[in-house]
Amino acid sequence: MNTEFKAGALVAFGGYAQAIVYGMLAFAPLGQAGLAYGIYAGLASAFLGGLLGALFGRAPVQFGGPRSSTALIVAGSLLGFLQITSNHSDLMLLLMLEIALAGLLIALAQQQGVGKLMQFLPAPVLIGMNTTLGLFSAYKLLPAMLGFAVYTTALQAASTPALFSPMALSVSAITVAVLLYFRAIRPNPLGLVYGLACGFALHGVLLWAWPGTLPVQTVAAMPNHPLWQNLDTTSLVGSVQQVSALLLGTPGLLLQVLVGAAVLALLVVLESMQSLLQVDQTLGTRHNTRRELNTLALANVLCGLALALPSSNYFSRSNAALGVGAQHRQSEAWYVGLLGLLLLLTWPILAQLPLHILATAVAVSSLFLIQGNTLDLIRRFAARSTRRKMAPTERFTVWVVLSMVFVTGISNLLIGTLVGVLFVAAYFLQQQSGSGLRSIESKPAARSRSMRPRAHRQQLDAAFEHLAWVRFEGNLFFGNAPAIAIRLQDELAPAQSAVLDFTHLRYIDDTACDCLERLFKQGLPRTQTVAVLPTHEQAMGGEPLLHSCLARLGIATQGHIDDAFWHIENLLLGQIAFDNMAYSADSTLENSHLCDHMSPAQKKAFCAHWLTKTLPAGQALFTEGAEPCGLYVLRQGQLSAWHHTGHSNERLMRFCPGSMVGEMALIDRKPRSATVRADTDCTLLFLPIAQFDQLQEYQPELSQILQNNLARELALRIRLANQSLALLQ
C-alpha cells in the first residue's frame, strides 16, 4: 500500500473523531444547538485547513484541522460573548470576526518574523501549554470516560444519577485499555484506529444484541451552519449592524475580540511551528516558514468567514503519519479526500455514532500531550530536599505549569495562556543582564599559532572569507536563546564554516541547546564547525547538556581556542594539511623561503652546508634555556614550541614542514626562549652555528641574502603573532 495513502487514511480516521469532538467542545456553551454547530465547525475546519494546505503548502507531512487548544479558546470566547448578548446570530458574527482576525494576525506575524521566534520558543512555554491543554481537554471529556453524558459537570453528575450509564462506562473502559496498550505498552501509530475500531465494534454488537434503545449517548445531531437560517439579506444586514453597535457601544468587547484573536493566532502559529520543526528534524528537510504561515493565514481567514474552527497543523497528526513512513505533502491530499469519503459513508448514521467512544479516544490522546518529564519535575518540586537541587530553568518550568493550570482552572484557557506568556515575559526582562552572545565575527583575522607553508596560508585566507567566529558569554538560557538563535540564523546563513566559542559562558540550559540543535539541523554547516568548551578550572552550569547537544550534531570540540582554530584550519585545508611526505633537502629549503633571491649556484652552495637529523615523537629538539647550536628547518612531521608558565606548559607555536625553528638564537646567540618537542616523528635539516659563521666570513653576498630572508621570516612571524593575539582578546 502506498505509504502516503496509508498515512492520509490513518490521520483522516483520527481527524474525523477529533473534528466532531473538538467542534462540540467549542460550541458546548450554546447547549443542544451548539452540538449541531460544533460538528459543522469542526469538520469544515478539517476540510478547509487540509485542502488549502495540500494546495499551497510545501512542507512535508502536515495536516490542517481543529485542535483542542483553539476549541477551548473558542468556548471561552463564546462564554464571554454570552455575558453581552444571547442572540445566536450576533454570537456567530462576533466569533466569525475573531477567527478571521486571527488569520490576519498570523499574516502580520509572518511579516514581522514571528515565525522565526516560534521556532525557538522556550521550553517552559511549550511544556506549560501542552500540560494545560492536555489536562483541561481530558477534564472536559472525563465524564464520557466514566459513563456520563459528554460535557456533564461534577455537580450535574451528583444531582442527576440518570445521566450515568454502566454500559457506556464498560465500552469506554475497554476502549481506553486498547488505546493505552497501543500508546504506552506497545506503541503503534495505528493505536487510535485500533481503539476506535474496538469501541465501534463493541457498540455494533450491543446494538444487535440489546433489546430496545441502547442507554448510551449518541451524537444526536447533524452538521448545521450557525447562520444557515439567516441567509436572507435583510436579517444578515440587521445582525451586522447590531454587532457593529455592540462593538462600539460595549466597553471591553472589542478588546475581548482582539485578545481572543491574538491568542488563537499565537496557538495556531505555535502548534504549527512545532509540527514543522519536528518533521524537519525527522526527515532532514527545511520548511519555508513564510510560505507555511501565509497558507495558515489564508486558511484561518476562510475558516472565520465560513464559521469553522481555526485550523492548525499539529505534531500528533504528523507523528502518526511519520510512523507509517510518510515523507511528502501528498499525504494531506489523501487525508482531505478520505475525510470526505468517511463523512459520506457515515452520513446516514452520523447522528447515531456513540459520542462517548469518540470523546474517550480524544481524551486519551489529549492526556499524552503531557510529557513524562513534566510529571517528574512536579514530583521533585513537591519535595523540599529535591527542589533545592533542581536547576533554575526546571523550577521556573514548574511555576509556569502550575500558574497556567491554576489560572485556567479558575477562569478559562484564554486567561491561563495569557498568564503563562506574561510570566515568561517578566522572567525574560529580569534575566536580560546576561547577554549570552558576545560577538559574531565574519572573516576573522585571527589564526592559530602555527607556521604553515605559504601556499597553505593563502588557501586559508580565501577559506576564512566564509568563516564565522561566534563568541558566547554570560548566561545562555530560554530567556535570551530565542533572540540569539534568530540572530545566528540570519548572520550565519552565508557562512560555510564556524568556530563556536563557549569559553566565557557561565550557564546554558536545555532550551538553548535545543535552539542550537535546530539551527544546525536547518542547514548550518556541521562538518566544518568546531566548538571550544571551558576548561575544568572554568566551571559552566549545564555543560553536560552542551556536550550531549554537540555530540548529537557531530560537532568536534576542543579545550582551547588555539586548538579550535588549528582544527578548523586543518578541516578547511583538507588532506594537504596532513600531507607528510618527505621532500628532498633542496625542496624543503626552497619551501622555507631561505633560498629566496639566490642564484642557482648560490642555492647549491647553500644547501651543501645542511645536515639531516631525525627526531622521534615526544622527544625535545632543544629545551628552554639551552645554549644555541644552530638553525633547523622541518622537513617532515610536526613540532610544537612550549613555554613553562607556573604549574603548566603553554603551547606557543606549531611548526609544519618547511618551517624554520631556532632562528632567534642563531641571530642574537642568547639561550633558547622555549622548548621545542616533536608531536610526531620528524625529519629536520640542521645548519650548525659554525657553518653559519663560515657563510658570513667566506660568502658575504650569500650571507647577506640569507640574513634578509631571515628578517622577512621574523617580520612574518610578528604578523602571525598579531593575528594570534586576536584569539586572546
VOGU-3710 file (C-alpha; in Angstrom, 3 decimals, decimal comma):
1> mntefkagal> 0,000/0,000/0,000  1,274/3,489/-0,849  2,691/4,999/2,362  1,251/8,462/1,629  -2,219/6,942/1,160  -1,805/4,892/4,324  -0,731/7,987/6,281  -3,636/10,034/4,914  -6,109/7,292/5,850  -4,708/6,996/9,371
11> vafggyaqai> -4,841/10,745/10,029  -8,302/11,043/8,405  -9,721/8,368/10,701  -8,409/10,077/13,841  -9,103/13,552/12,444  -12,748/12,658/11,821  -13,269/11,867/15,518  -11,272/14,915/16,605  -13,206/17,280/14,315  -16,554/16,190/15,753
21> vygmlafapl> -15,455/16,197/19,406  -13,462/19,453/19,244  -16,321/21,168/17,419  -18,846/20,088/20,030  -16,401/21,092/22,778  -16,041/24,584/21,286  -19,799/25,196/20,975  -20,833/23,464/24,216  -21,731/26,834/25,869  -24,661/27,087/23,419
31> gqaglaygiy> -26,300/23,901/24,695  -28,051/21,451/22,368  -27,957/23,843/19,409  -24,195/24,043/19,860  -23,805/20,322/19,072  -25,020/20,758/15,503  -22,978/23,944/15,059  -19,888/22,277/16,501  -19,996/19,245/14,189  -20,161/21,568/11,203
41> aglasaflgg> -17,417/23,877/12,521  -15,021/21,023/13,309  -15,469/19,185/10,004  -15,326/22,430/7,991  -12,043/23,325/9,730  -10,542/19,945/8,837  -11,637/20,230/5,183  -10,600/23,861/4,674  -7,286/23,562/6,542  -6,368/20,310/4,825
51> llgalfgrap> -7,416/21,456/1,345  -5,541/24,771/1,441  -2,517/23,079/2,984  -2,455/20,469/0,214  -2,837/23,160/-2,468  -0,438/25,834/-1,217  1,756/24,270/1,463  5,098/22,703/0,581  6,427/21,389/3,903  6,096/17,577/4,036
61> vqfggprsst> 3,723/15,568/6,250  1,481/18,368/7,567  -2,260/18,125/8,212  -4,598/21,056/8,849  -7,545/20,794/11,172  -9,024/21,859/14,529  -7,198/21,483/17,837  -8,354/21,145/21,413  -6,465/24,327/22,348  -8,279/26,539/19,850
71> alivagsllg> -11,573/24,778/20,601  -11,226/25,659/24,286  -10,368/29,273/23,400  -13,471/29,478/21,181  -15,571/28,058/24,033  -14,130/30,684/26,372  -14,873/33,443/23,857  -18,462/32,267/23,481  -18,907/32,298/27,262  -17,638/35,877/27,309
81> flqitsnhsd> -19,913/36,905/24,431  -22,901/35,307/26,185  -22,462/37,825/29,006  -23,250/40,562/26,467  -25,810/39,014/24,085  -27,746/35,763/23,826  -28,707/36,210/20,165  -27,119/33,328/18,194  -26,629/35,398/15,056  -24,767/38,075/16,999
91> lmlllmleia> -22,658/35,442/18,748  -21,718/33,811/15,461  -20,808/37,086/13,799  -18,563/38,011/16,744  -16,916/34,595/16,541  -16,531/34,929/12,768  -14,780/38,272/13,298  -12,455/36,825/15,967  -11,330/33,822/13,874  -10,879/35,871/10,672
101> lagllialaq> -8,853/38,444/12,646  -6,690/35,572/13,929  -5,899/34,685/10,311  -4,927/38,288/9,570  -2,740/38,392/12,693  -0,950/35,246/11,506  -0,148/37,010/8,221  1,040/40,066/10,165  3,159/37,867/12,428  4,792/36,330/9,380
111> qqgvgklmqf> 5,664/39,792/8,069  7,250/40,685/11,436  9,328/37,492/11,610  7,397/35,931/14,498  7,643/32,562/12,767  11,385/32,554/13,423  10,797/33,328/17,091  8,325/30,448/17,374  10,998/28,057/16,101  12,937/28,734/19,288
121> lpapvligmn> 10,102/29,177/21,779  11,356/28,483/25,329  10,758/25,035/26,773  8,742/26,295/29,820  6,158/27,841/27,460  5,825/24,625/25,430  5,664/22,393/28,496  3,199/24,684/30,284  0,986/24,947/27,205  0,954/21,213/26,452
131> ttlglfsayk> 0,350/20,271/30,097  -2,506/22,749/30,480  -4,125/21,726/27,209  -3,765/18,043/27,989  -5,243/18,361/31,471  -8,205/20,562/30,565  -9,052/18,776/27,324  -9,117/15,487/29,225  -11,014/17,109/32,115  -13,738/18,403/29,806
141> llpamlgfav> -14,119/14,915/28,307  -13,686/12,947/31,549  -17,450/12,342/32,043  -17,534/10,398/28,788  -14,775/8,096/30,047  -16,684/7,495/33,301  -20,013/6,621/31,722  -21,764/10,006/31,997  -23,088/12,129/29,204  -20,448/14,194/27,457
151> yttalqaast> -19,864/17,678/28,984  -21,671/16,738/32,194  -20,267/18,664/35,149  -19,454/17,113/38,527  -22,484/18,836/40,125  -24,803/17,596/37,390  -23,478/14,048/37,737  -24,037/14,109/41,508  -27,557/15,536/41,262  -28,738/13,521/38,243
161> palfspmals> -27,736/9,815/38,539  -29,816/9,061/35,440  -27,043/10,572/33,333  -24,793/7,637/34,249  -24,729/4,545/32,008  -22,889/1,386/33,165  -22,864/0,190/29,555  -21,179/3,378/28,352  -18,630/3,031/31,172  -17,853/-0,575/30,151
171> vsaitvavll> -17,367/0,253/26,474  -15,285/3,339/27,339  -13,114/1,321/29,736  -12,350/-1,283/27,059  -11,630/1,463/24,513  -9,294/3,199/26,985  -7,479/-0,094/27,672  -6,881/-0,673/23,943  -5,732/2,917/23,405  -3,335/2,817/26,376
181> yfrairpnpl> -1,928/-0,539/25,258  -1,042/0,813/21,822  0,200/4,177/23,167  2,171/3,238/26,298  2,833/-0,516/26,397  3,278/-1,402/22,739  3,430/1,904/20,835  1,854/1,723/17,404  0,933/4,613/15,080  -2,347/2,810/14,335
191> glvyglacgf> -3,284/2,725/18,033  -6,027/5,363/17,668  -7,568/3,439/14,776  -7,487/0,198/16,761  -9,085/1,877/19,786  -11,901/3,460/17,790  -12,457/0,278/15,795  -12,713/-1,742/19,014  -15,167/0,746/20,542  -17,355/0,883/17,421
201> alhgvllwaw> -17,300/-2,909/17,096  -18,487/-3,311/20,687  -21,186/-0,705/20,077  -22,305/-2,592/16,959  -22,519/-5,881/18,849  -24,552/-4,227/21,612  -26,896/-2,659/19,045  -27,527/-6,109/17,611  -27,924/-7,904/20,956  -29,594/-5,275/23,145
211> pgtlpvqtva> -33,396/-5,194/23,097  -34,625/-1,676/22,574  -32,597/1,543/22,626  -29,065/1,430/23,991  -28,631/3,537/27,155  -25,672/5,463/25,719  -25,270/8,997/24,400  -25,020/9,431/20,645  -24,081/12,451/18,554  -27,807/13,084/18,130
221> ampnhplwqn> -27,268/15,985/15,719  -26,389/16,658/12,106  -23,949/19,316/10,886  -25,644/22,698/10,667  -24,167/26,081/9,718  -24,765/28,513/12,581  -26,126/31,199/10,206  -27,914/28,881/7,757  -31,344/30,042/8,815  -30,347/33,711/8,455
231> ldttslvgsv> -29,174/33,753/4,867  -31,676/36,361/3,730  -30,070/39,731/3,154  -32,280/41,741/5,499  -31,640/39,665/8,611  -27,920/39,398/7,954  -27,569/43,165/7,420  -29,511/43,778/10,601  -27,251/41,381/12,542  -24,120/43,025/11,168
241> qqvsalllgt> -25,401/46,467/12,174  -26,314/45,189/15,624  -22,877/43,599/16,128  -21,189/46,829/14,992  -23,213/48,743/17,539  -22,273/46,218/20,227  -18,570/46,551/19,416  -18,695/50,326/19,532  -21,051/50,642/22,460  -19,993/47,854/24,821
251> pglllqvlvg> -16,884/48,639/26,899  -14,254/45,937/26,563  -15,984/43,871/23,843  -13,650/44,968/21,058  -10,666/44,302/23,328  -12,077/40,863/24,136  -12,346/40,039/20,429  -8,814/41,292/19,740  -7,320/39,366/22,665  -9,149/36,204/21,633
261> aavlallvvl> -7,915/36,597/18,055  -4,340/37,195/19,255  -4,349/34,074/21,438  -5,867/31,982/18,633  -3,166/33,240/16,263  -0,480/32,524/18,862  -1,705/28,949/19,387  -2,055/28,243/15,658  1,464/29,507/14,918  2,962/27,790/17,960
271> esmqsllqvd> 1,421/24,381/17,275  2,084/24,559/13,546  5,736/25,541/14,024  6,193/22,662/16,466  4,863/20,289/13,830  7,007/21,770/11,045  10,182/21,606/13,129  9,561/18,062/14,301  9,072/16,837/10,736  12,177/18,740/9,588
281> qtlgtrhntr> 14,248/17,076/12,292  12,866/13,633/11,431  13,216/13,854/7,650  16,179/16,237/7,446  14,136/18,758/5,439  13,870/22,529/5,813  10,495/24,225/5,539  9,751/27,688/4,155  8,370/29,494/7,212  6,954/32,388/5,193
291> relntlalan> 5,016/30,164/2,799  3,622/27,910/5,515  2,470/30,810/7,713  0,850/32,551/4,746  -1,001/29,310/3,971  -2,178/29,104/7,587  -3,242/32,760/7,493  -5,342/32,212/4,362  -6,861/29,032/5,789  -7,903/30,752/9,013
301> vlcglalalp> -9,356/33,814/7,306  -11,520/31,475/5,239  -12,345/29,402/8,334  -13,521/32,583/10,020  -15,693/33,616/7,074  -17,125/30,074/6,883  -17,621/29,980/10,679  -15,352/26,946/11,022  -12,955/26,380/13,906  -9,406/27,719/13,478
311> ssnyfsrsna> -7,158/25,329/11,570  -3,578/24,490/12,510  -1,037/21,794/11,814  -0,199/19,649/14,814  2,685/17,318/15,563  0,498/14,449/16,855  -1,060/14,129/13,397  2,346/14,443/11,744  3,835/11,877/14,146  1,141/9,371/13,252
321> algvgaqhrq> 1,870/9,825/9,536  5,636/9,663/10,043  5,139/6,434/11,965  3,851/4,695/8,828  6,553/6,159/6,571  5,022/9,332/5,069  7,556/11,769/3,602  5,589/14,182/1,389  2,691/16,651/1,462  0,767/14,279/-0,815
331> seawyvgllg> -0,444/12,534/2,338  -2,513/15,650/3,191  -4,313/15,437/-0,153  -5,224/11,825/0,662  -6,267/12,996/4,132  -8,750/15,512/2,722  -10,144/13,083/0,160  -10,517/10,210/2,618  -12,023/12,527/5,249  -14,717/13,446/2,718
341> llllltwpil> -15,247/9,792/1,839  -15,513/8,875/5,516  -18,107/11,607/6,104  -20,063/10,453/3,065  -20,077/6,826/4,242  -21,086/7,709/7,810  -23,595/10,422/6,907  -26,660/8,128/7,210  -25,606/7,052/10,723  -23,802/10,228/11,866
351> aqlplhilat> -26,462/11,118/14,417  -26,296/7,560/15,870  -22,498/7,482/16,362  -21,608/6,771/20,044  -20,347/10,093/21,342  -18,711/8,613/24,439  -16,366/6,486/22,291  -15,298/9,468/20,185  -14,780/11,605/23,290  -12,857/8,840/25,078
361> avavsslfli> -10,400/8,467/22,186  -9,803/12,220/22,049  -9,412/12,464/25,855  -6,724/9,754/25,949  -4,877/11,445/23,083  -5,038/14,748/24,999  -3,504/13,189/28,108  -0,486/12,130/26,083  0,251/15,809/25,432  1,673/15,829/28,974
371> qgntldlirr> 5,353/14,905/28,814  6,633/12,300/31,251  9,470/14,525/32,439  6,915/17,219/33,381  5,380/14,911/35,979  8,870/14,081/37,244  9,672/17,798/37,585  6,491/18,388/39,594  7,279/15,398/41,839  10,793/16,720/42,537
381> faarstrrkm> 9,453/20,235/43,073  6,988/18,978/45,685  9,785/17,622/47,911  11,890/20,295/49,601  15,053/18,166/49,582  14,997/17,631/45,795  13,632/21,107/44,971  16,892/22,728/46,083  18,854/20,535/43,665  16,754/21,498/40,649
391> apterftvwv> 18,191/23,824/38,024  16,654/27,338/37,868  15,078/26,539/34,495  13,436/23,397/35,904  11,948/25,274/38,863  10,699/28,041/36,616  9,092/25,465/34,284  7,113/24,055/37,220  5,983/27,560/38,221  4,763/28,246/34,670
401> vlsmvfvtgi> 2,880/24,918/34,545  1,251/25,403/37,956  0,297/29,020/37,278  -1,255/28,215/33,888  -3,183/25,235/35,289  -4,410/27,227/38,305  -5,499/30,307/36,350  -7,151/28,200/33,654  -8,984/26,250/36,358  -10,471/29,354/37,978
411> snlligtlvg> -11,180/31,186/34,705  -10,585/29,763/31,212  -7,790/28,744/28,865  -7,630/32,195/27,273  -6,670/33,852/30,573  -4,406/30,931/31,518  -2,454/31,254/28,281  -2,042/34,999/28,742  -0,758/34,462/32,303  1,805/31,945/31,046
421> vlfvaayflq> 3,038/34,339/28,363  3,246/37,253/30,834  5,030/35,044/33,371  7,732/34,192/30,848  7,982/37,786/29,567  8,605/39,056/33,107  11,324/36,464/33,599  12,927/37,481/30,287  13,146/41,099/31,444  14,625/40,061/34,768
431> qqsgsglrsi> 17,332/37,945/33,142  18,459/40,303/30,391  21,634/41,110/32,365  23,351/38,035/30,926  23,628/38,809/27,244  24,538/35,285/26,176  26,215/36,434/22,948  29,409/38,479/22,891  30,020/38,835/19,155  29,695/37,271/15,711
441> eskpaarsrs> 32,806/37,980/13,655  32,739/37,163/9,957  36,037/36,827/8,062  38,070/36,892/11,314  41,698/37,964/11,175  42,606/35,500/13,932  44,615/32,382/13,081  46,065/29,540/15,073  49,598/29,933/16,411  51,229/27,871/13,701
451> mrprahrqql> 53,834/28,166/10,970  52,419/26,787/7,723  53,727/26,829/4,155  52,914/29,999/2,235  50,536/28,177/-0,150  48,554/26,869/2,832  48,310/30,340/4,342  46,977/31,733/1,066  44,381/28,960/0,854  43,275/29,642/4,436
461> daafehlawv> 42,962/33,374/3,741  40,467/32,540/0,974  38,579/29,989/3,116  38,313/32,382/6,084  36,273/34,723/3,869  33,372/32,318/4,592  34,112/31,547/8,244  32,265/32,941/11,275  33,629/33,138/14,816  30,782/33,138/17,352
471> rfegnlffgn> 31,688/34,065/20,920  29,214/33,432/23,736  29,385/34,883/27,233  27,334/35,100/30,405  24,133/33,028/30,521  22,563/31,332/27,502  19,090/30,224/28,552  15,471/30,238/27,437  15,203/33,948/28,266  17,633/35,022/25,548
481> apaiairlqd> 18,202/31,871/23,462  15,308/32,514/21,005  16,504/36,022/20,098  20,123/34,845/19,841  19,109/31,882/17,683  17,274/34,184/15,261  20,330/36,439/15,011  22,617/33,456/14,428  20,259/32,076/11,783  20,402/35,355/9,878
491> elapaqsavl> 24,102/36,164/10,254  25,478/32,643/9,782  23,485/31,981/6,606  26,428/32,942/4,281  28,991/31,056/6,416  30,462/27,774/5,228  32,339/27,068/8,468  32,174/28,280/12,044  34,001/28,362/15,371  31,675/28,342/18,395
501> dfthlryidd> 33,496/29,762/21,414  31,844/28,853/24,753  34,885/29,562/26,937  33,304/32,659/28,553  29,844/31,100/29,017  28,756/30,641/32,634  25,457/28,779/32,158  23,437/27,084/29,420  20,045/25,364/29,686  18,123/22,774/27,663
511> tacdclerlf> 16,176/25,362/25,652  19,404/26,999/24,479  20,779/23,588/23,488  17,558/22,836/21,593  17,891/26,146/19,747  21,478/25,320/18,721  20,415/21,875/17,571  17,590/23,257/15,453  19,901/25,865/13,916  22,362/23,312/12,623
521> kqglprtqtv> 19,712/20,807/11,594  18,135/23,523/9,448  21,176/23,809/7,230  24,102/25,461/9,015  27,407/23,636/8,379  28,169/20,927/10,914  31,094/19,090/9,331  33,174/22,291/9,195  32,278/23,580/12,639  34,257/23,270/15,860
531> avlptheqam> 33,263/24,240/19,402  35,525/25,441/22,225  34,414/24,392/25,709  35,561/25,832/29,042  38,394/24,109/30,881  37,823/22,305/34,187  39,017/25,419/36,008  36,192/27,411/34,329  33,118/25,561/35,570  29,994/26,107/33,459
541> ggepllhscl> 26,490/25,233/34,537  24,744/22,877/32,134  27,970/21,730/30,469  26,759/18,077/30,165  23,725/19,350/28,199  26,021/21,204/25,802  28,303/18,182/25,422  25,317/15,976/24,541  23,956/18,539/22,077  27,278/18,880/20,239
551> arlgiatqgh> 27,736/15,097/20,201  24,312/14,602/18,605  25,205/17,173/15,953  28,602/15,578/15,334  30,449/18,846/16,056  34,067/18,442/17,182  35,067/20,043/20,487  38,366/21,476/21,706  39,516/22,767/25,083  41,427/25,841/23,860
561> iddafwhien> 40,620/28,466/21,258  44,022/27,998/19,575  43,361/24,254/19,248  39,949/25,066/17,766  41,406/27,321/15,070  44,121/24,736/14,329  41,360/22,125/13,926  39,177/24,253/11,659  42,197/25,232/9,540  43,025/21,565/9,004
571> lllgqiafdn> 39,402/20,893/8,023  39,495/23,740/5,505  42,827/22,644/4,060  41,635/19,065/3,728  44,091/16,293/3,008  47,021/18,592/2,218  47,105/19,662/5,875  48,176/16,126/6,770  50,459/15,576/3,790  53,667/14,476/5,495
581> maysadstle> 55,543/13,111/2,522  59,316/13,612/2,759  60,600/16,287/0,369  64,200/16,470/-0,802  66,557/18,720/1,139  66,671/21,232/-1,701  62,843/21,374/-1,998  62,487/21,737/1,771  64,864/24,697/1,877  63,098/26,337/-1,064
591> nshlcdhmsp> 59,733/25,898/0,696  61,187/27,563/3,797  61,974/30,657/1,658  65,538/30,732/2,946  66,673/30,377/-0,687  64,618/33,302/-1,969  66,586/35,648/-4,261  69,546/33,214/-4,513  71,055/32,253/-7,854  71,172/28,520/-8,747
601> aqkkafcahw> 74,875/28,403/-7,871  74,265/30,090/-4,528  71,401/27,674/-3,752  73,649/24,703/-4,464  76,419/26,065/-2,255  73,946/26,946/0,491  72,293/23,501/0,530  75,662/21,804/0,896  76,090/23,226/4,426  72,995/21,468/5,857
611> ltktlpagqa> 72,880/18,196/7,787  69,930/15,792/8,221  68,547/14,876/11,675  65,712/12,642/12,847  63,640/13,164/15,995  61,197/10,596/17,478  57,725/11,739/18,598  57,745/13,194/22,110  61,460/13,960/22,196  62,713/17,523/22,679
621> lftegaepcg> 64,684/19,150/19,875  66,052/21,616/22,434  64,902/22,879/25,826  64,165/26,312/27,218  67,371/27,982/28,461  69,722/25,765/26,383  72,643/27,318/24,516  72,041/27,907/20,796  73,550/25,349/18,441  72,166/26,269/15,032
631> lyvlrqgqls> 69,152/26,664/12,753  66,642/23,914/11,927  64,193/23,512/9,042  61,418/20,913/9,428  61,425/18,511/6,519  58,735/16,056/7,690  56,433/15,769/10,725  55,190/18,361/13,227  56,865/20,234/16,082  55,499/22,438/18,876
641> awhhtghsne> 57,194/25,161/20,908  56,285/25,200/24,621  56,838/27,719/27,383  56,674/26,769/31,043  54,367/29,136/32,992  53,869/28,450/36,675  52,437/24,965/37,049  51,615/24,369/33,388  53,061/24,419/29,892  51,637/26,698/27,225
651> rlmrfcpgsm> 51,924/25,911/23,542  53,450/28,897/21,767  53,608/27,666/18,200  53,113/24,688/15,924  55,573/24,075/13,091  54,586/22,398/9,828  57,004/21,070/7,124  59,054/23,912/5,609  59,108/25,921/8,867  62,302/27,348/10,357
661> vgemalidrk> 62,979/26,580/14,031  65,526/28,261/16,284  66,354/31,273/14,130  66,170/33,779/17,028  69,028/32,167/18,932  71,012/31,983/15,696  70,791/35,772/15,343  71,191/37,011/18,953  73,138/33,954/20,295  71,110/34,034/23,530
671> prsatvradt> 69,748/30,916/25,309  66,679/29,229/23,854  63,442/31,000/24,836  61,197/27,921/24,561  61,263/24,139/24,483  60,588/22,567/21,084  59,263/19,000/21,106  58,219/16,621/18,322  54,471/15,992/18,080  55,146/13,236/15,525
681> dctllflpia> 58,247/11,514/14,172  60,212/14,267/12,458  62,997/14,697/9,921  64,882/18,008/10,037  67,643/19,855/8,230  70,245/21,405/10,534  72,618/24,332/9,919  75,190/24,450/12,765  76,337/27,838/14,041  79,858/27,098/12,792
691> qfdqlqeyqp> 78,577/26,664/9,238  76,547/29,871/9,543  79,651/31,741/10,697  81,648/30,330/7,755  78,987/31,632/5,342  79,307/35,093/6,861  83,086/35,056/6,611  83,713/33,407/3,223  80,481/34,061/1,270  79,331/37,546/2,387
701> elsqilqnnl> 76,955/38,041/-0,556  75,168/34,742/0,146  75,199/35,535/3,871  73,557/38,920/3,213  70,759/37,289/1,175  70,258/34,729/3,966  70,027/37,435/6,640  67,480/39,352/4,551  65,383/36,197/4,220  65,606/35,606/7,975
711> arelalrirl> 64,472/39,194/8,562  61,442/38,652/6,308  60,634/35,451/8,204  60,815/37,243/11,539  58,532/40,005/10,189  56,064/37,343/9,036  56,095/35,757/12,477  55,320/39,104/14,078  52,318/39,470/11,761  51,148/35,942/12,584
721> anqslallq> 51,635/36,660/16,273  49,387/39,742/15,914  46,730/37,568/14,295  47,037/35,036/17,107  46,614/37,784/19,699  43,034/38,196/18,443  42,298/34,793/19,974  43,111/36,125/23,427  41,001/39,302/23,274
//
